[in-house]
């Protein structure tokens, strides 16, 4: 691992350590989400996606371990024509805000009294405003690196007079394995936040979210699975009564191990997602004892096996910065490209490996390559898991001193808060109709 990765921080006398004491080594089956009101979870999750997007953006496309350890907002020098100030978020956040605002402000007709709904045509028109007019952009510009969504927008515009034909053309031309990037997964947070009440609904709308621009099986699978995980977390942290199964029996408390098991049982259509997120065919039956159960998954689940390999004592001994309590895997071990499978695997790895929101965020943004996308997908799940009402004192789990600094540095927070307010109203309407 090149020393350049850390040398800059040390030469400036700046510590890369977390602003809070790392949590002790707690097994996955003993890590539980934090309860908080629905409004808090929605606000924190949407803010978290923007703050981590802005945090990661300056090192987007940089190779891992070639830049100083990233733990604060920096100017973005990735553009030849100008340097963007610290706190500027990217298209990943813009598109998530576009989806949220479409769902929460759409009208079926101009004179309709009911506001809100899920409509792909409306969403594509909003995405086109983002592309043409910089709608819901932070710096008055797009990154214009979303070639995948541009293809969908071009087809939609060409056949807009017949919306059904336009959507058919998108599915026909961009399906299969032709468009397996993470462009639909990065905007998934509003779907999980709005439709969490029903796992069937959240998966249905997650699939439609992807199908509008990324209709490949692998992208739809990834969106469905991640939104379903968000739904499980929201059902655990927000109700006054315990979660129950369809027969009315009380379910055990949700843990990180529960999410591993959930994805391991998930009926993925994609072989690639199945290979990375499920126990391989032929593995022994899952034991009943909880401690043995966890050991089983660390032995047979590919992602937990990678965790065991990369976070072992030997692996940690080789890392150059002792103040960060985790080893960051190499790009060969954990690639962070814009391939949708790499993005979801990286995000889940950062979530499972670490014990606080800040720790997982630091791991995600320091992956380089397509780290912005990893960071926002991580935030969609991790902020739901850890977030709570902000108190006057730092909270080790979520509102640490450093996370508050990130939040305060995010630009155009008033714009984000406006979209969040609309989304909260829409979620409340759905809750009343459910």
C-alpha positions, -999 to +999 in steps of 0.1 A: +000+000+000+018+032-011+027+055+017+015+085-003-020+076+008-013+087+043+018+109+040+000+142+033-020+140+065+010+132+086+031+159+070+004+184+080+002+171+115-035+162+110-049+130+125-072+108+104-087+092+135-124+091+140-139+119+161-154+092+184-140+061+201-145+031+178-171+006+190-158-026+205-158-058+184-195-067+185-208-097+166-233-091+138-261-108+157-257-083+185-258-051+164-293-035+164-307-004+146-316+028+164-352+036+169-364+071+158-395+088+143-402+083+106-396+120+099-362+118+115-352+087+095-363+103+063-345+136+070-313+120+082-311+095+053-316+121+026-291+144+042-266+116+047-267+107+010-259+143+001-231+147+027-213+115+018-217+123-019-201+157-013-174+142+009-164+116-017-167+138-048-131+153-047-116+119-050-141+104-074-122+085-102-090+085-082-073+051-077-075+037-042-045+045-020-032+073-042-047+102-023-046+113+014-070+097+038-103+116+032-122+127+064-133+162+057-149+183+029-124+194+003-125+215-029-132+195-060-104+199-085-117+172-109-127+198-135-101+216-157-122+247-161-129+254-124-124+242-088-157+236-070-159+246-033-161+220-005-196+206+001-207+203-035-227+171-042-229+153-075-255+140-099-260+110-076-277+132-051-294+153-078-311+123-094-322+110-060-338+144-053-354+144-087-370+110-080-381+121-045-397+153-059-414+135-087-430+110-064-441+137-039-452+166-062-467+148-093-502+155-104-520+131-128-537+162-143-531+199-140-563+204-120-560+173-098-563+179-061-543+148-050-506+154-051-480+127-054-476+093-071-452+070-089-451+077-126-422+069-149-431+094-175-432+122-150-399+110-136-382+110-170-394+145-176-379+156-143-346+138-151-346+156-184-349+189-165-319+179-145-300+172-177-310+202-197-316+229-170-295+217-141-327+211-121-318+202-085-281+205-091-257+219-065-232+238-086-253+249-115-239+221-136-241+184-140-212+161-139-224+148-173-209+114-166-243+096-166-241+082-201-264+054-191-293+078-182-286+100-212-294+071-235-328+066-218-336+103-220-328+104-257-351+075-264-378+090-242-376+124-260-377+108-294-409+089-286-424+112-260-457+117-280-464+080-272-452+075-236-459+037-236-439+033-268-411+054-252-409+032-222-411+001-243-381+013-264-361+019-233-368-016-220-361-031-254-329-013-261-313-009-227-323-042-211-302-074-209-266-067-199-262-036-220-268-012-191-257-028-159-243+004-142-254+018-109-274+047-122-308+035-108-294+021-075-278+054-065-312+071-065-331+043-046-333+060-012-366+078-017-383+046-028-373+028+004-382+058+025-417+063+010-429+027+004-413+009+034-447+000+049-451-030+026-422-051+013-441-062-018-448-025-026-413-013-020-398-040-043-424-033-070-416+004-070-379-002-068-381-023-099-401+004-117-375+030-106-348+010-123-369+000-153-374+036-163-337+041-172-318+008-163-341-021-173-315-048-171-323-077-148-292-071-126-301-034-120-337-042-112-326-070-088-301-047-070-327-020-066-354-044-053-330-060-028-316-028-014-350-012-011-363-043+006-335-041+032-344-004+038-380-015+043-370-041+069-350-015+088-378+010+087-403-015+100-380-023+129-371+012+140-403+032+136-434+012+148-447+012+184-454-026+181-430-054+173-427-066+137-449-096+130-449-122+102-479-128+079-493-153+105-492-126+133-463-141+152-438-117+166-405-116+147-371-115+165-353-082+166-336-071+134-298-074+134-270-070+109-269-108+107-306-108+099-299-086+068-271-110+057-296-139+060-323-119+042-301-112+012-287-147+013-322-161+008-332-134-017-345-148-050-320-130-072-325-135-109-289-123-115-262-149-111-236-123-103-256-108-074-263-144-062-226-152-063-216-122-042-245-120-017-258-155-011-244-187+004-234-210-025-254-240-035-243-272-016-234-255+017-246-273+048-279-264+065-279-232+085-276-240+123-302-228+148-279-216+175-272-179+169-235-179+176-230-210+154-252-193+128-229-163+126-198-186+124-216-204+096-221-173+075-185-162+081-174-196+067-197-198+037-210-164+027-187-148+002-189-113+015-184-123+051-155-145+041-140-114+025-146-095+057-128-123+077-099-122+052-095-084+050-102-075+087-082-103+103-054-094+128-028-101+101-045-078+076-050-050+101-013-053+111-003-043+076-023-011+073-004+021+076-028+042+097-035+027+131-059+054+142-086+041+116-097+008+132-103-010+099-083-023+070-094-009+036-093-038+011-074-034-022-093-027-054-087-063-064-104-076-033-132-051-033-136-032-066-156+001-066-164+006-102-197+018-116-208-018-122-240-022-101-228-054-084-195-037-073-215-008-059-240-028-038-213-052-026-190-023-015-219-006+003-229-037+021-193-045+030-188-010+045-220-014+065-213-048+079-176-042+086-180-011+107-199-002+139-209+034+134-222+056+106-190+076+105-167+046+104-186+031+074-187+065+057-149+069+060-144+035+045-168+041+016-154+075+006-118+063+007-124+035-018-118+059-047-129+050-082-167+053-081-168+061-044-195+087-046-220+060-057-208+036-030-211+063-004-247+073-013-259+036-015-242+029+019-259+060+033-293+049+022-291+019+045-266+030+072-283+063+080-316+044+084-298+020+107-280+045+129-298+078+128-317+095+156-327+129+168-298+152+171-289+161+206-266+188+221-238+163+226-220+142+200-235+108+194-210+081+187-234+061+166-246+087+142-243+124+151-206+124+159-187+156+159-173+149+124-207+139+109-221+172+122-192+190+105-200+172+072-236+181+075-228+218+081-205+219+051-231+206+026-240+233+001-276+241-008-290+224+022-322+245+019-329+229-014-324+194+000-346+202+030-374+214+007-373+181-011-372+162+022-403+181+034-422+171+003-411+135+007-422+134+044-456+146+033-458+119+006-447+091+030-474+102+054-501+100+027-490+065+018-490+055+055-526+067+058-536+048+027-519+016+037 
